[in-house]
Amino acid sequence: MPIQIEILTKKDCCLCDDAKEIVERVLPYFPATLTMIDIESDPNLFETYKERIPVVRLNGEESFVFKVHETTLRKKLEKLL
């Protein structure tokens, strides 16, 4: 079963761009799919996360906030295999 990776983001977020770049670099090595979720498209998400982005969720669980560390991401994904 593929691992679901979600990045909660919004427009003009350079930290979000960095998170996406790191996730995309790791993605080919794992059975995972990436979904980008724009918090500005959902009032509840926006209210919850506002300036607390990016958030990276692995199978629905918050795993990173603000920064994604590639080595830690790889370790977390390996545990989900």
C-alpha positions as CSV (number, residue, x, y, z in Angstrom):
1,M,0.0,0.0,0.0
2,P,1.5,3.3,-1.0
3,I,2.5,5.9,1.6
4,Q,0.5,9.1,1.4
5,I,2.6,12.2,1.7
6,E,0.8,15.5,1.9
7,I,2.3,19.0,2.0
8,L,0.0,21.7,3.4
9,T,1.0,24.9,1.6
10,K,-0.2,28.3,0.3
11,K,0.9,30.7,-2.5
12,D,4.2,32.5,-2.3
13,C,5.6,30.2,0.4
14,C,9.4,29.7,-0.1
15,L,9.6,27.2,2.8
16,C,6.8,25.2,1.1
17,D,8.8,25.2,-2.1
18,D,11.9,23.9,-0.2
19,A,9.8,21.2,1.4
20,K,8.4,20.1,-1.9
21,E,11.8,19.9,-3.4
22,I,13.1,17.7,-0.6
23,V,10.1,15.4,-0.8
24,E,10.3,15.1,-4.6
25,R,14.0,14.2,-4.3
26,V,13.2,11.3,-1.9
27,L,9.9,10.2,-3.6
28,P,11.3,8.0,-6.3
29,Y,12.9,5.7,-3.7
30,F,9.6,4.8,-1.9
31,P,6.2,3.5,-2.8
32,A,4.6,6.9,-2.0
33,T,2.3,9.5,-3.6
34,L,2.5,13.3,-3.0
35,T,-0.4,15.6,-2.7
36,M,-0.2,19.3,-2.3
37,I,-3.0,20.9,-0.3
38,D,-3.6,24.6,-0.5
39,I,-4.7,25.7,2.9
40,E,-6.2,28.9,1.4
41,S,-8.8,26.8,-0.5
42,D,-10.3,25.6,2.8
43,P,-11.3,28.1,5.6
44,N,-10.9,25.5,8.3
45,L,-7.4,24.5,7.2
46,F,-6.4,28.1,6.8
47,E,-7.6,28.9,10.3
48,T,-5.8,25.9,11.7
49,Y,-2.5,26.4,9.9
50,K,-2.2,30.1,8.8
51,E,1.5,30.8,9.3
52,R,2.4,27.3,10.5
53,I,3.3,26.0,7.2
54,P,4.6,24.0,5.5
55,V,3.3,20.9,7.2
56,V,4.2,17.5,5.9
57,R,2.0,14.7,6.8
58,L,2.9,11.0,6.3
59,N,-0.2,8.8,6.1
60,G,-2.2,11.6,7.8
61,E,0.2,12.2,10.7
62,E,2.0,15.5,11.0
63,S,5.7,14.7,10.6
64,F,7.3,18.0,9.8
65,V,6.4,21.7,10.4
66,F,8.3,24.6,8.8
67,K,11.3,22.5,7.6
68,V,11.8,19.0,6.2
69,H,15.0,17.2,6.8
70,E,15.9,14.8,4.1
71,T,17.6,12.2,6.2
72,T,14.8,12.2,8.8
73,L,12.2,12.0,6.1
74,R,14.0,8.9,4.6
75,K,14.1,7.3,8.1
76,K,10.4,8.0,8.7
77,L,9.4,6.6,5.3
78,E,11.5,3.5,5.9
79,K,9.6,2.8,9.1
80,L,6.3,3.0,7.2
81,L,7.3,0.2,4.8
